[in-house]
Amino acid sequence: MQILPPPLEKLIDNLSRLPGIGKKTATRLALNILRRPPAQAKELAATLASLHESIQLCSCCFSFSESDPCTICADPRRSGDTICVVEQSGDLLAIEKTATYRGHYHILHGVLSPMDGIGPDEIKIDELLARIKNGTIREVIIATSSTVPGEATGSYLIDILQNKAVTLTRLARGIPMGMDIKYADKYTLAKAIEERSSAK
């Protein structure tokens, strides 16, 4: 027996395909959209429909942007000789929120994952090598996550870049600010000890 109308079921099915959204959350979101005024639902639909038409990848750093190059790559106040390599656009946003990094970015759009058939050719590694070959880059910051695929991707990048004429650095790993040491897991604590810095 059909409990929900087919259009609502279809919306729930589409929403549940988004990462981190299960059937329950998708149902709650769909019902919330349905309860809102029709004008708001139409505005949401129009925004979604125009998304792929108005947004493109920056041809330099591969971030999502309305313009090419993106506003970060086009900003003359940013240091063009430093590239921070991140996995996804969300990582760029997180770093930008700190307001401490003033260089450029390179978004890989994924991580190495042989089990899923994702090798170096499936992510933007060749494009990174091309940017470095150009000769204006002095430092490459590897800012991949500390997950197994992120660490594997970071290690692979270090291997292929170590003979290039660039300084390679990695984001520090360790105890988060405000965390009591006794609550840190052993891997985080081990990393913090390995990557300890001068107390000056």
Residue, then its C-alpha position, 0 to 999 in steps of 0.5 A: m500500500q502506497i503511504l506517501p504520494p509518489p512525488l514525495e517518495k521521489l523527493i525523499d529518494n533523491l535527498s537520501r542519495l546525498p552523503g550523510i543523509g539517510k532515509k529518516t533525515a531525507t523524509r524530515l527534509a522533504l516534509n519540511i519543504l512540503r510544509r513551506p510556502p510554494a514560493q520557497a519550494k520553487e526558489l529552492a528548485a530554481t537554485l538547484a536547476s541553475l547550479h550546474e549552469s552557473i558554477q564551474l571548476c577554476s582552471c587553475c586550482f579546480s575549486f568551484s567558482e562562478s568565474d575562471p580564474c576563481t576569486i582566490c586565484a585572481d586575488p593579487r594580494r595572495s602569495g602565488d608561490t605557495i600551493c596548499v593541496v587539499e582533497q575537496s572544496g570543503d577542505l579549502l573552506a575550512i582552511e579559509k575560515t582560519a584567515t591565516y593562510r594567504g597562498h593558493y590552493h590545488i583541489l584533488h577532488g578525491v583521494l587515492s583508493p585502489m579498492d574503489g578503483i581510484g588511482p592517480d589518474e582519477i584525481k587532479i595530480d597531473e594538473l598539480l605537477a603541471r603547475i609545479k613544472n611552470g616554475t613559479i611554485r616554491e612551497v607545496i603544503i600537503a593538507t590531506s586528511s589523517t584518514v588511511p586514504g588521506e595519508a596514502t595520498g599525502s605519502y604518494l604526493i611526497d614521493i613524486l614531489q620530493n625531487k622537484a625544486v619545491t619545499l614540501t611541508r605537511l599540516a601538523r597533526g596532534i592534540p586539538m586545542g582545548m583537549d585534555i591529553k588523557y582523552a586523546d586516542k593513542y594514534t593522535l597522541a603518538k602523532a603529536i609526540e612524533e611531530r613535536s616542535s621546539a618550545k621556544 
